[in-house]
Amino acid sequence: MLQQTQVSRVIDFYHRFLTRFPTLEALAGARESQVLARWEGLGYYARARNLHKLSRAVVREGLPAEAEQLRKLPGIGPYTAGAVSTFAFERRAALVDTNVARVLTRVFAPKLHPKRARDQKAIWAIAEAALPRTGKAAWTHNQALMELGALICTARVKQCGRCPVRGICKSRDQE
């Protein structure tokens, strides 16, 4: 629900949706028209269809732990696959959202632009290369990157003096 939609807009939809579909089994057992009815007004209806297909696949086959297998599920892209693999299963998996891309480019490759399609592959390669060796450490690493981008290395203000990676940052104190 949060893809391309602000939290404040999603909250009421989320609660109504969970009231109607409190479990994956309930969602998987519903007709598509019922799912779309609960989603009505939120937009991007492909998300609802994919979530419905996803629930059916997971109820039928289980939820895989590895990012590569998660990517095969309906509606699961690289970020979601990496996040679920890392945070739910403590697997070693890269994830790149807006905040992570900003941190990685500022620290390692300031000439790359996260919104430029040709640079995104390179940013994902940096994210892979920066991963620690174990899944448990990757959980902490990925969470830290997300928090660093949300709280210290923000889009509007770089707080280089507070940054724990300022010693290796290639764009530190540059404007």
N, C-alpha and C positions, 0 to 999 in steps of 0.2 A: 504493500500500500504506500510505502514511503518513496518508491521510485518516482521521481519527478513531481512529488507532491509534498508540501510542507506538513510538519507534524501537527500543527494547530488545525489543519483541515482534515487530517486523518483520524484524529482521536475518536470522534463520535462514530464514524464509520467502523472503526476497529472494534469498538465495544458492541455495536449492533451485530457485526459480522460474527464475533465470538459467541454472542448470545445464541445466535441461530446455528452456528457450526462450532461447538465447543471442542471438538476433537478432529483429528485428521480423518478418522473413520466416518464421522458425521458429514464432513465435507465431501469425502470420496463417495458416499452413498447418495448424495444429493444430485438432482438433475441440474444440468448446466443453467437452465432458465432460472432456477432457484438461486443459484450462486450469483448470476448476473443481476437478479432483482435486489439482492442485498448489497451489491456493489454500486447500484445505480446512483449517479450523481458524483461519483469519484473520478470518472473518466478513465481513459486508457484501458479499455475493457479486455484487451489481450492479456493484461496482467491477471485478471480474474479467471479467464479461460485457462491460462497456464497454471495458475495456482490449483485449479480444479483438477487438471490433468496430472499435475505433480502429486496431489494428495492421493489420487488413484494409483499412481505408480509406486509411491512409497508404502501405501497400505498393502499393495500386492507383493512388492519385492523387498521392502525395507529401505532404509536410508543409507546410502554408501558413505564411507568415511573419507575416501580419497577425492581430492578436487577433480581429477580427470573423470572419474565416474559421476560425480555430482553434475558436471557440465553436460552430461548426456540427458539430464532430466529437463522437462519442459520449463522454460522461463529462467533457467539458471545460467547466468553469465559468469565470466571469470572472477569478478569481485565476490559475488555471492558464494561461489564454489570455494574460493580460498577462505572466506570468512567462516563458513559452516565447517569446513574441514579443520581449520585451525581452532576455532573457539568451541565447537561442539565435541571434537574428537582429538584435540591436541596433536594434529598432524602438521608436518612441515609443509606449509603452503603459502605462497605469496598472495597478497591482496593489495590492490591499488584502487583507492577511492580518491576523491579530490584532494583531501588533506594529505594523504600519503604521497600522492604524486607531487604535490607542492614541496613537501619536505625532501623527498628523494632528489628532485631536480635542484633545489637550492643547495643541498649538501654536496651532491656528487656531480651534477651536470647542469650548471646554470644556463647553458645555451639551449637546452631542450625546453620545449613548451608543451605542458601537459594537455593542452586542448588541440594541439596539432596532431593529426592522425599519424603522420609518419614518425613522430617522436614517441608515441604511446608504446610501441613494441620495445623500444630501448628502455623506457621507464619500467616496464614489466621485467625486462632482463636485469635491471639494477635491483629491483625488488627481490627477484629470485636469488641473485648473487649475494645480497645482504642478509639472507635468512641464516639464522643459526643452525647448527647441525641437528638438534632434536626438536620434536614437536612441542614439547613442554616449553622449551626456550622460545620457539616460534610464536607460541601463544602470547607470551610476555612481550616479545619483540614487536609483533603486529599491533598489539594493544598500545604499546608505547608510541609507535609511529603515528597511529591515529590520534592519540591524545596530544602528542607534540604538535601536530598540524592544527588541531582544534584550539589549543590553549596558548602555545608559545610562538610557533612559526605560522602565524595566521596570514590570511590573504591581505588584510589591511595593514597589519603591523607586525614586523619581525622584531621579536624581543631577544636579540642576539645575546645580550648580557645575561639573560636567564637560561639560555639554551644549553642543555647538557652535551650537545655535540658540536658546540661552536669551535672547538679546537681542530676539527677536521672539515668544517664547512667551507665550501669553495665560494660561497656568496656572502659570507659573514660581513656585516657592516657595510656592504656595498649597496648602492641605490642606483 
